[in-house]
């Protein structure tokens, strides 16, 4: 076996993968999207083939690796512009506990059982389900938890839902707070925001005031 060839291939593939992963962003492994995860596995498999089999020309594995990285970069860029593509690639968060009520239907849909729920709650030092106001299963598989607070006022949104994302009204979130798009547009006009499309993020805070972030001017 040509150990020199293996060493050279290993070093070369290492720097190629390091260069590619730099373009995949700085998210933690547990926060990778499904696309990131699949691309990472395929790149790893191709790298192993290139290192193990010295009879395979390196271009036979480098070209697929570069194509996979290009696909990931293109999808990442498109997902920044399109909410539908972002939901397709990254998925949507699922509310498993809503205002203290467990949503068994959503748990079945996500193939998520009570043991999974209790384990993740214990990891967050929560021993009683009754202490949980909201539990959201994120696209990464992590569980975000908002505990109940006795001092919370009535009719105040306990979970700050985005009402506007990337210039688009989030109709489902408005329904959760029993409001309409017309009400939201009127409230934005009162604050001086006449064009919804120029708002990158808007949410309703606990004191009924709005947090609004405008899109960067290009």
Beta strands, then each sheet from edge to edge (+ up, - down):
strand 1: 94-98
strand 2: 101-102
strand 3: 132-137
strand 4: 143-147
strand 5: 162-165
strand 6: 168-169
strand 7: 199-204
strand 8: 210-214
sheet 1: 2+ 1- 3+ 4-
sheet 2: 6+ 5- 7+ 8-
end
